[in-house]
Amino acid sequence: MWCVGFARQMSDQMVKRDCVCFNSMIEGYVKFGMVDLARELFNSMPMEERNSISWNTMISGCVQSLIGFLVALELFGKMSKKYVVSWNLIIGGFVKRGKKEDAYDMFRKMPVKDVVSWANMVYGYAKIGEVDVARSFIDEMPERDVIACNFMLTGYVQNGCCTEAWQLFQYMQSGLGLLPDGATLGRTASFGLKIGVALINKFAKCGSIENAMLVFGSIEYKDVDHWNAMIGGLAIHGPGEMAFELFMEMERLLVKPDDITFIRVLSAFQVTYVLLSRMYAGFGMWNDTKRLRTIMPHSTQSSGNLFLALTLPWEWLRSQALQAAEERHLNANVTNFYVLCS
């Protein structure tokens, strides 16, 4: 705040102020929310010194509040030449206030539209649940971009249209050649449990572990189903160690696993003789334990067994697996578990 006051003092001491000086001060006032002072300085600015930056900076500051938006409309009406950015700021102001008819009327009057103009309309209609109308703007866009598709994906997810969201996501990649970035995936996946899990599962089943991890890492609030989906994907297409590391991360973050979690961790290592032998021992089934110990050296899964033997909290895992099985009324006998793991 002090730097703005100091800059104003320096500006007032200048014999002749040009548009660069005026614009810098107006931008500074707007940045710190001092819109009244920005407007005062703008009004004192000679008309011939005002350029697109002057007008647009002033309008962008005014659209933030209800009263200020009326001023923004007044300024927009006074502009001799209306720039695309100016139109977009006003449309964005209408969209922010849920005035879809006014936004559409302004959009229709625009002589030249850019991707921001279209994205504003997609966002406005998707936000209020009119996803079909929002999608019509996507389909009419001369040049589709990630931002507009982002808003459409978000609209689908917020309104429970998971199938449509997934279809659009696929269309972005295959039909449009657009590769959503981390922000795109994170924003989409974070809005709903179903779409987040669906995206992770879809990518994992296609063998695209990197994209699955990108979605998973971008989700701020993860449910156990998100963890299960990612662990399951790594169990099939990724290193088993990564699946186990993810499981240990769950424990560190105090995320309670369920029976599906344990099954998917185990499946990452296929036939885990070491684990099974310890589970047999826990049940007092010593003959089966001895049999497994005898055939263990012939197993081709020695590296995975060794990794498990050295790191897995056996008694805790066994007790948690049993507890999860009881909670879900599963007849969790070790023989069936052995068949499942095999």
C-alpha positions as CSV (number, residue, x, y, z in Angstrom):
1,M,0.0,0.0,0.0
2,W,2.9,2.4,0.9
3,C,4.4,1.8,-2.6
4,V,1.2,3.0,-4.3
5,G,1.2,6.2,-2.2
6,F,4.9,6.8,-3.0
7,A,4.3,6.2,-6.7
8,R,1.4,8.7,-6.7
9,Q,3.7,11.3,-5.0
10,M,6.3,10.8,-7.7
11,S,3.7,10.9,-10.4
12,D,2.2,14.2,-9.1
13,Q,5.7,15.7,-9.2
14,M,6.2,15.0,-12.9
15,V,5.9,18.1,-15.1
16,K,4.1,16.1,-17.9
17,R,2.6,12.7,-17.4
18,D,2.1,10.4,-20.3
19,C,-0.2,7.4,-20.8
20,V,2.4,5.0,-19.4
21,C,2.5,6.9,-16.1
22,F,-1.3,7.2,-15.9
23,N,-1.8,3.5,-16.8
24,S,0.8,2.4,-14.2
25,M,-0.9,4.3,-11.4
26,I,-4.4,3.2,-12.4
27,E,-3.2,-0.5,-12.6
28,G,-1.6,-0.1,-9.1
29,Y,-4.8,1.3,-7.6
30,V,-6.9,-1.5,-9.2
31,K,-4.5,-4.1,-8.0
32,F,-4.9,-3.0,-4.4
33,G,-8.7,-2.6,-4.6
34,M,-8.6,1.2,-4.6
35,V,-11.0,1.5,-7.5
36,D,-12.4,5.0,-6.5
37,L,-8.9,6.4,-6.6
38,A,-8.3,4.7,-9.9
39,R,-11.4,6.2,-11.4
40,E,-10.5,9.6,-10.1
41,L,-7.1,9.4,-11.8
42,F,-8.7,8.0,-15.0
43,N,-11.2,10.9,-15.1
44,S,-8.3,13.4,-14.8
45,M,-6.5,11.7,-17.7
46,P,-6.7,13.6,-21.0
47,M,-8.9,11.8,-23.5
48,E,-6.2,11.6,-26.1
49,E,-3.9,9.8,-23.6
50,R,-6.4,7.0,-22.9
51,N,-5.6,3.8,-24.8
52,S,-6.9,0.2,-24.7
53,I,-4.9,-0.5,-21.5
54,S,-6.4,2.5,-19.7
55,W,-10.0,1.6,-20.6
56,N,-9.6,-2.2,-20.0
57,T,-7.8,-1.8,-16.7
58,M,-10.5,0.6,-15.4
59,I,-13.3,-1.7,-16.5
60,S,-11.6,-4.8,-15.0
61,G,-11.4,-3.0,-11.7
62,C,-15.1,-1.9,-11.8
63,V,-16.6,-5.3,-12.7
64,Q,-15.6,-6.7,-9.3
65,S,-18.5,-5.1,-7.4
66,L,-22.2,-4.6,-8.0
67,I,-22.0,-0.8,-8.0
68,G,-18.7,-0.8,-9.8
69,F,-20.2,-3.0,-12.6
70,L,-22.7,-0.3,-13.4
71,V,-19.7,2.1,-13.7
72,A,-18.0,-0.5,-16.0
73,L,-21.1,-0.5,-18.2
74,E,-21.0,3.3,-18.3
75,L,-17.3,3.3,-19.3
76,F,-17.9,0.6,-21.9
77,G,-20.7,2.7,-23.4
78,K,-18.4,5.7,-23.7
79,M,-15.6,3.9,-25.5
80,S,-15.2,5.2,-29.1
81,K,-13.5,1.9,-30.0
82,K,-14.5,-1.2,-28.2
83,Y,-11.8,-3.8,-28.0
84,V,-12.3,-7.6,-27.8
85,V,-10.9,-7.6,-24.2
86,S,-13.4,-4.9,-23.2
87,W,-16.3,-7.0,-24.6
88,N,-15.0,-10.0,-22.7
89,L,-14.8,-8.1,-19.4
90,I,-18.4,-7.0,-19.6
91,I,-19.6,-10.5,-20.7
92,G,-17.6,-12.0,-17.8
93,G,-19.3,-9.5,-15.4
94,F,-22.7,-10.6,-16.5
95,V,-21.7,-14.3,-16.3
96,K,-20.4,-13.7,-12.7
97,R,-23.8,-12.3,-11.7
98,G,-25.7,-15.1,-13.4
99,K,-27.3,-12.8,-16.0
100,K,-27.2,-15.2,-18.9
101,E,-29.6,-13.3,-21.1
102,D,-27.5,-10.1,-20.8
103,A,-24.3,-12.1,-21.4
104,Y,-25.7,-13.7,-24.5
105,D,-27.1,-10.4,-25.8
106,M,-23.6,-8.9,-25.5
107,F,-22.0,-12.0,-27.0
108,R,-24.3,-11.9,-30.0
109,K,-23.4,-8.2,-30.6
110,M,-19.7,-8.8,-30.5
111,P,-18.2,-8.0,-34.0
112,V,-15.2,-10.2,-33.3
113,K,-15.1,-13.1,-30.9
114,D,-12.0,-14.9,-29.5
115,V,-11.7,-18.1,-27.4
116,V,-12.2,-16.2,-24.2
117,S,-15.6,-14.9,-25.5
118,W,-16.7,-18.5,-26.2
119,A,-15.3,-19.8,-22.9
120,N,-17.2,-17.1,-21.0
121,M,-20.5,-18.4,-22.4
122,V,-19.6,-22.0,-21.8
123,Y,-18.7,-21.2,-18.2
124,G,-21.8,-19.1,-17.7
125,Y,-24.3,-21.8,-18.8
126,A,-22.5,-24.7,-17.4
127,K,-22.4,-22.9,-14.0
128,I,-26.2,-22.7,-13.8
129,G,-26.7,-26.3,-14.9
130,E,-27.7,-25.7,-18.6
131,V,-25.1,-28.1,-19.9
132,D,-26.8,-28.7,-23.2
133,V,-26.7,-25.0,-24.0
134,A,-23.1,-24.8,-22.8
135,R,-22.2,-27.7,-25.0
136,S,-23.8,-26.0,-28.0
137,F,-21.2,-23.2,-27.6
138,I,-18.4,-25.8,-27.6
139,D,-19.7,-27.3,-30.8
140,E,-20.1,-23.9,-32.5
141,M,-16.6,-22.6,-31.6
142,P,-14.5,-22.0,-34.7
143,E,-11.4,-23.0,-32.7
144,R,-11.9,-25.1,-29.6
145,D,-9.3,-24.8,-26.8
146,V,-8.5,-26.4,-23.5
147,I,-10.0,-23.6,-21.4
148,A,-13.5,-23.8,-22.9
149,C,-13.4,-27.6,-22.7
150,N,-12.3,-27.3,-19.1
151,F,-15.4,-25.4,-18.2
152,M,-17.5,-27.9,-20.1
153,L,-15.9,-30.8,-18.2
154,T,-16.5,-29.1,-14.9
155,G,-20.1,-28.4,-15.8
156,Y,-20.7,-32.0,-16.7
157,V,-19.1,-33.2,-13.4
158,Q,-20.9,-30.7,-11.2
159,N,-24.2,-31.8,-12.7
160,G,-23.5,-35.5,-12.4
161,C,-23.1,-36.1,-16.2
162,C,-20.1,-38.4,-15.8
163,T,-20.6,-40.3,-19.1
164,E,-20.7,-37.0,-21.0
165,A,-17.6,-35.8,-19.2
166,W,-15.7,-38.9,-20.1
167,Q,-16.9,-38.7,-23.7
168,L,-15.8,-35.1,-24.0
169,F,-12.5,-35.9,-22.4
170,Q,-11.9,-38.6,-25.0
171,Y,-13.0,-36.3,-27.8
172,M,-10.5,-33.6,-26.6
173,Q,-7.7,-36.1,-27.0
174,S,-8.7,-38.0,-30.1
175,G,-11.0,-35.6,-32.0
176,L,-9.5,-32.3,-31.1
177,G,-5.9,-33.3,-30.4
178,L,-6.0,-31.4,-27.1
179,L,-4.0,-32.9,-24.2
180,P,-5.5,-31.6,-20.9
181,D,-2.8,-30.5,-18.5
182,G,-2.6,-31.2,-14.8
183,A,-4.9,-28.3,-13.9
184,T,-7.5,-29.6,-16.3
185,L,-7.5,-33.1,-14.9
186,G,-7.3,-32.0,-11.3
187,R,-10.1,-29.5,-11.6
188,T,-12.3,-32.1,-13.3
189,A,-11.5,-35.0,-11.0
190,S,-11.8,-32.9,-7.9
191,F,-15.4,-32.0,-8.5
192,G,-16.7,-35.5,-8.0
193,L,-15.7,-38.9,-6.6
194,K,-17.2,-40.8,-9.6
195,I,-15.5,-38.9,-12.3
196,G,-12.1,-39.0,-10.5
197,V,-12.3,-42.8,-10.0
198,A,-13.6,-43.3,-13.5
199,L,-10.7,-41.3,-15.1
200,I,-8.1,-43.2,-13.1
201,N,-9.6,-46.5,-14.0
202,K,-10.0,-45.6,-17.7
203,F,-6.4,-44.5,-18.0
204,A,-5.1,-47.5,-16.0
205,K,-7.0,-50.0,-18.1
206,C,-5.6,-48.4,-21.2
207,G,-2.1,-48.8,-19.8
208,S,-1.7,-45.0,-19.5
209,I,-0.3,-45.0,-16.0
210,E,1.3,-41.5,-16.3
211,N,-2.1,-39.9,-17.0
212,A,-3.7,-42.0,-14.3
213,M,-1.1,-40.8,-11.8
214,L,-1.6,-37.2,-13.1
215,V,-5.3,-37.4,-12.3
216,F,-4.6,-39.0,-8.9
217,G,-2.0,-36.5,-8.0
218,S,-4.2,-33.6,-8.9
219,I,-7.1,-34.6,-6.7
220,E,-6.9,-32.5,-3.5
221,Y,-9.3,-34.6,-1.4
222,K,-8.9,-38.3,-2.1
223,D,-11.4,-40.9,-1.0
224,V,-10.4,-44.5,-0.4
225,D,-11.9,-45.3,-3.8
226,H,-9.4,-43.0,-5.5
227,W,-6.5,-44.8,-3.7
228,N,-7.9,-48.2,-4.6
229,A,-8.2,-47.3,-8.3
230,M,-4.6,-46.0,-8.5
231,I,-3.2,-49.0,-6.5
232,G,-5.2,-51.3,-8.8
233,G,-3.8,-49.6,-11.9
234,L,-0.3,-49.9,-10.7
235,A,-0.9,-53.5,-9.7
236,I,-1.8,-54.3,-13.3
237,H,0.5,-52.1,-15.4
238,G,3.0,-50.6,-13.0
239,P,5.8,-51.8,-10.7
240,G,4.4,-53.7,-7.7
241,E,6.7,-51.6,-5.5
242,M,4.9,-48.4,-6.5
243,A,1.6,-50.0,-5.6
244,F,2.9,-50.9,-2.2
245,E,4.5,-47.4,-1.7
246,L,1.1,-45.9,-2.4
247,F,-0.4,-48.2,0.2
248,M,2.2,-47.1,2.7
249,E,1.4,-43.5,1.8
250,M,-2.2,-44.2,2.7
251,E,-1.1,-45.3,6.2
252,R,1.0,-42.2,6.6
253,L,-1.9,-40.0,5.7
254,L,-4.2,-41.9,8.0
255,V,-6.5,-43.0,5.2
256,K,-8.4,-46.1,6.3
257,P,-8.1,-48.9,3.8
258,D,-10.8,-51.4,3.0
259,D,-10.8,-55.0,1.9
260,I,-10.5,-53.9,-1.7
261,T,-7.3,-52.0,-0.8
262,F,-5.7,-55.1,0.6
263,I,-6.7,-57.4,-2.2
264,R,-5.2,-54.9,-4.8
265,V,-2.0,-54.5,-2.9
266,L,-1.6,-58.3,-2.8
267,S,-2.5,-58.6,-6.5
268,A,0.5,-56.4,-7.3
269,F,2.8,-59.2,-6.3
270,Q,0.7,-62.1,-7.7
271,V,1.3,-65.3,-5.7
272,T,2.8,-64.1,-2.4
273,Y,3.9,-67.2,-0.6
274,V,5.5,-65.4,2.2
275,L,2.3,-63.5,3.1
276,L,0.2,-66.6,2.8
277,S,2.5,-68.7,5.0
278,R,2.3,-66.0,7.7
279,M,-1.5,-65.9,7.4
280,Y,-1.7,-69.7,7.6
281,A,0.5,-69.5,10.7
282,G,-1.8,-66.8,12.2
283,F,-4.7,-69.2,11.9
284,G,-2.7,-72.1,13.4
285,M,-2.7,-74.0,10.1
286,W,0.9,-75.2,10.6
287,N,0.8,-78.0,8.0
288,D,-0.1,-75.5,5.2
289,T,2.5,-73.1,6.5
290,K,5.2,-75.8,6.2
291,R,4.0,-76.8,2.8
292,L,4.3,-73.2,1.5
293,R,7.7,-72.8,3.1
294,T,8.8,-76.0,1.3
295,I,7.7,-74.8,-2.2
296,M,8.7,-71.2,-1.7
297,P,12.2,-71.5,-3.2
298,H,10.8,-72.7,-6.4
299,S,8.6,-69.7,-6.8
300,T,9.4,-67.3,-9.6
301,Q,8.1,-64.4,-7.5
302,S,11.2,-64.3,-5.2
303,S,11.9,-60.6,-5.6
304,G,8.4,-59.6,-4.8
305,N,8.3,-62.0,-1.9
306,L,11.5,-60.6,-0.5
307,F,10.3,-57.0,-0.8
308,L,7.1,-58.0,1.1
309,A,8.9,-60.0,3.7
310,L,11.2,-57.1,4.6
311,T,8.7,-54.3,4.6
312,L,5.1,-55.3,5.1
313,P,3.6,-55.0,8.6
314,W,2.3,-58.5,8.6
315,E,0.3,-58.8,11.8
316,W,-1.3,-55.4,11.2
317,L,-2.2,-56.3,7.6
318,R,-3.6,-59.6,8.6
319,S,-5.8,-58.1,11.3
320,Q,-7.0,-55.3,9.1
321,A,-7.8,-57.7,6.3
322,L,-9.8,-59.9,8.7
323,Q,-11.6,-56.8,10.1
324,A,-12.5,-55.5,6.7
325,A,-13.7,-59.0,5.7
326,E,-15.9,-59.2,8.7
327,E,-17.4,-55.8,8.2
328,R,-18.4,-56.7,4.7
329,H,-19.7,-60.1,5.7
330,L,-17.2,-61.9,3.6
331,N,-16.4,-65.5,4.4
332,A,-12.7,-64.8,4.5
333,N,-11.1,-68.2,4.8
334,V,-7.5,-68.5,3.8
335,T,-8.1,-71.1,1.1
336,N,-10.3,-68.7,-0.8
337,F,-7.8,-65.9,-0.3
338,Y,-5.1,-68.2,-1.8
339,V,-7.3,-68.8,-4.9
340,L,-7.9,-65.1,-5.2
341,C,-4.3,-64.2,-5.0
342,S,-3.4,-66.9,-7.5
